[in-house]
Amino acid sequence: MKASSKIDLYVTCGPGLEKVLEQELIELGFPNVKPGFRGAFVPYQSIRDIYTINYRSRIASRVLLPLLRFRCRNARELYNLAQHIQWDRYLKLDKTFAIDANVTHPELRNSLYAAQVVKDAICDQFVTATEKRPPVDPKNPQIQLNLFIHEELAVISFDTSGTPLHKRGYRLEGGEAPLQETLAAGLYRMAGYKGDEVLCDPCCGSGTLLIEAALIASKTPPGYLRRDWGFMNLPDFATEEWLQVKNQADQERVPLQKGFFFGCDKSKDAVRICKTNLKAAGFAAQVEVSLADFREFTPPKAPNFVMVNPPHGIRLEDVGVLKPLYRALGDFLKRKTAKPAKGFVFTANNELAKEVGLAPKKRHVISSGGVEARLLEFDLYEGPKVQKTDL
Ligand SMILES: C[S@@+](CC[C@H](N)C(=O)[O-])C[C@H]1O[C@@H](n2cnc3c(N)ncnc32)[C@H](O)[C@@H]1O
């Protein structure tokens, strides 16, 4: 599809990240971004926009290019209108494809069924022209399409990201409850992280918060390690132009200084995984990770920025066990930071959050994995008042 100012790209994000995504897109040079449900609309001017957002947005999950918008009253209309797209422009017989569907419609039974109708329309169009059908791979497709139907508005889009953008390429292993990379980047934007602070994550797990901070501080594009993108299958994809966009972003990278990033975890496995991921991200030498319980850990340099996602428990009985840990986290913030400092605790458990024992300056509400979570912001000055508050 040729770029035209009448088309909006739809840039998706995780729940609760819409505002920070908008801010980021404006900074990336898209001032006319409009808010959307779990995402934002960006007026589409040129294929460079697609390259730029995919390569440089830390918060976006996917960049969708609409191919067709239509009113859809039933499955027959969906089938017929899906055939209006000239599919051999986007799909090839030697490349697998899949359709990700998000459908709420009274006549269409469910998203899977609606996706099947579109898949049939596509395959029938190919069979009529070539007697062959393009292969489908729902798990790991080379080309990803997207179907969105809400009430009677249907949109079929080409997913220009392909593999979702949180898959940066550095997470070789996950560990216990790792944060999604795009969510971690969103938390840093909410926190106003600049990249020149001395940062510590005292429950670092697989290292997502440390690595996303290091990426921001070194101005490394989040797509730096990726090689494959959905947009490479677009008919107007041009390697030279893409490399211009990529090289321009890569030239902004600055070397990461040692002595600014510290983490610890009490789990041997977590520390091993974190170090593996740091190495994959290229930050093994600059980010120092220790095997330690944070209650006994003193970072080699006192941090003035703490970002932490402590365990928050799943079962009710976990809460009692975890309360002392949250109290100790409050002590860590008070005792181990270089004042003035900022502390951020991301947790899905409100009851536990109160145990930190400091009055939060702000609470940013974010949904994470279907659970409502909060990023609590603490301002730490010399001798802060210790008080419990209703969060
Ligand atoms: C929710 S996970 C953090 C996940 C991490 N943000 C990531 O993206 O991988 C919580 C981590 O806290 C660690 N932890 C729990 N208690 C700790 C303690 N007292 N000291 C240090 N680490 C602790 C656990 O081992 C676990 O790796």
The ligand as an ORCA input file, in Angstrom:
! r2SCAN-3c Opt
* xyz 0 1
  C       9.716    -10.484     39.955
  S      11.360    -11.055     39.928
  C      12.206     -9.757     39.076
  C      12.115     -9.938     37.610
  C      13.001     -8.993     36.846
  N      12.520     -7.625     36.899
  C      13.122     -9.467     35.390
  O      12.645     -8.779     34.487
  O      13.649    -10.569     35.194
  C      11.879    -10.826     41.564
  C      13.321    -11.253     41.825
  O      13.643    -10.879     43.175
  C      14.569    -11.807     43.655
  N      14.603    -11.694     45.136
  C      13.652    -12.044     46.025
  N      14.050    -11.751     47.270
  C      15.278    -11.179     47.181
  C      16.207    -10.657     48.110
  N      15.951    -10.656     49.415
  N      17.363    -10.137     47.653
  C      17.648    -10.136     46.334
  N      16.802    -10.644     45.405
  C      15.630    -11.142     45.816
  C      14.066    -13.140     43.134
  O      15.095    -14.109     43.150
  C      13.587    -12.750     41.730
  O      14.608    -12.977     40.786
*
